[in-house]
Amino acid sequence: VIDCPHAARCSGCTRLAQPYEAQLVDKTREATRHLQRFNELAHVEVAQCDGAAPVVGYRTRAKLVVARAGDG
């Protein structure tokens, strides 16, 4: 399980409480599920997601909010 000091107020890593190997299995399963929604892609075999090395320190996320002048 990855410990992140921002986890309590950040929704960026929804699988953070899972062991890393379980995260990879879930990501592979999710990619397969999304492809199967389309008849043309339902037969595509999804390879097991590869883990990152290191598993921390490379993730980034930015949320940009844009408003027209005078709207905010």
N, C-alpha and C positions, 0 to 999 in steps of 0.2 A: 504494500500500500504506500502510495506517495503522500508525503506530508507537505502541504502547501500553506504558507501563512496567509494567503488571500482567499482560501476556499470558502470561508464563512460568508463572504460578501461578493464573491465572484461566481457566476454560473457558467464559466467557460469550460470547465472540465467535469462533465456530468458523471463520469465513471471513476472519479478520483478515489472513492472509497474501496474500489475493487482492486484485487491484486493485478499487477500489470499484465500477466499472461491472460487473465480473464478479460481484461479490457481488449486485448488483441483478438480473442475469440469472438467477443461481442461485435467488434468493428467488422470482422469478416462476415459474420452472420447478417449484420445490418446491410452491408454492401450487396450481399447476395439477395436479400429480401427486396431491396430497391430495384435491382435489375430484373427480378422476376415479375415485376409489375408490367413489364413491356414484353409482349410476345416475341418480338425480334431479338430480345436479349435474354430471355428466360433460360436458354441453353448455355449461356456463358458461364464457364467455371471460374470462380473467384479464388485466387490463391490466398493462402493464409497471410494475414497482415504481418509484416516484419516489424519487430520492435526497434526502437531507437536506442542508440548508445551514445551518450548516456540518456536515461529516461527522463531526466529533469534538466532544466536550464536552457532548453531550446524553444519552448513554446512562447508565442507572442500573441497578443490579441489587442485590437484597437476598436473602439466604438466611436464612430464619427457621427455627429448630429449636425445636420445642415438645415438652416432656415433662411428664408428670404429676408432681405434687409427690412428691419422694422417689425419682423414677426417674433422676435425673441428678446 
